[in-house]
Amino acid sequence: MLADRYELQGLIGRGGMAEVHRAVDRELGRTVAVKLLPSEYRGDAEYGWRLRDEARAAAVIDHPHVVAVHDVGAADGGEVFVVMELVEGRTLRDELADRGRLTPDEAASVLVPVCEALAAAHDRGVVHRDVNPGNVMRCSDGTVKLMDFGIARVADVEGFTNTGVVVGTAAYLSPEQVRCDPLDGRSDVYAVGCTLYELLTGQVPFRGPSSVEVASQRLRESPVPPRQVSGEISPDLDAVVLRALALEPAMRHHDARELADDLRRFAAPDPTLRTEVINRPAPVGGGAGPTGTRPQDVPDEGPGPGEHEPWSAVRRLGVALIVLAVLVLVGAGAFLLLG
């Protein structure tokens, strides 16, 4: 029992930085999800504050496609916990593992609510910074939920200026994240573009032998157009994906709402009715499971055709690679939490 109110009933899932338990709120008589730090971190004040930060970032976003935060507190021993809406279903990572890829209309349909959720977050000054298939759940009733604001950051009065630390899942990092540049909502637009690319083709846009290589490729190359990977993708949808994946933020969709509007043109009337299974054309990058993802390397199949980035990006590449290499070695970076 936590805080004489929340009765834990069983572990839902565990990751490197969090555990999620099913629980009953005895005060309100409802079933909830409770997120706790793993036992080795529960006495660590810094990790406790990180968990509180996640709760605060998500709590300011009141949106039907964002997992709701109900409460945050501390147990008798001082361990921080977060009480959240219990969502049950399958992540897009699960669906990719089973199906290989989604049909174009279903992929567009499932990402429209994700863009709407991100737009609501951006309106409150919050950049998610880790959008990927493992952080999007399609619930049993068909509702789509965006999860895991564990590494989100709230903007200050001068805008989204949290820099100096590379965080996020390597295959979905925006170029500005790799360069440790200031971030705004267009960084999340890029991550949605990576996710859309994977849903359509069954593979991430950039692949390589290490997380550092995967993250840095986007500073040197353009992705292979998804239409060259899957002939089912229309030229118009191909253009939407490539615009979202533009190297420079100014060349992408202006915000998540504009991307949502673009995707609606390709969306199925009811994505919950689409169950067609498509054979997997290539290994899917990233982790699997209903509780989030970890960075996972994918076999290198060689660079695709691309163009050189502007000189400003090249000049910063060396510094970015050093930062990335150090972070990989010391295990810093993404605070990947279970949703």
Beta strands, then each sheet from edge to edge (+ up, - down):
strand 1: 6-14
strand 2: 19-25
strand 3: 30-36
strand 4: 69-74
strand 5: 80-84
strand 6: 89-91
strand 7: 126-127
strand 8: 136-139
strand 9: 144-146
strand 10: 153-154
sheet 1: 1+ 2- 3+ 5- 4+
sheet 2: 6+ 8- 9+
sheet 3: 7+ 10-
end
